[in-house]
Amino acid sequence: MVKVDNGEDIKNILTTNEMVILYFSNTTCGACTAIKNKVLSILRSYPEVKLIDINGEEKRELAALNDVFSFPLLILYVAGKEVVRVGRNLSIIELENTIKRYYEMLF
């Protein structure tokens, strides 16, 4: 899991990695922690996917730059393009299937 401090850090990671997940959360959100643990579990099978964990309360500018208005919010980028944006009502199975499909195409 990667931590970032500004939008430039995110741009650099997006341009140097084929698959990136931006995960916006906050410290008081129980769903944020539960979903993050499930995403981390999924990503064990996909080592080339970079997960960027962003505390949206502390990094409000980053949340605003990425049009994040609630937590948790997960954005999957493939080859620098946003392909999935889901919040707290996401389907973990659907998310894993999407990651797997793109991962198999790229790697």
Buried (B, 14 or more C-beta within 10 A) or exposed (E): EBEBEEBEBBEEBBEEBBBBBBBBBBEEBEEBBEBBEBBEEBBEEBEEBBBBBBBBBEBEEBBEEBEBEEBBBBBBBBBEEEBBBBBBEBEEEEBBEBBEEBBEEEE
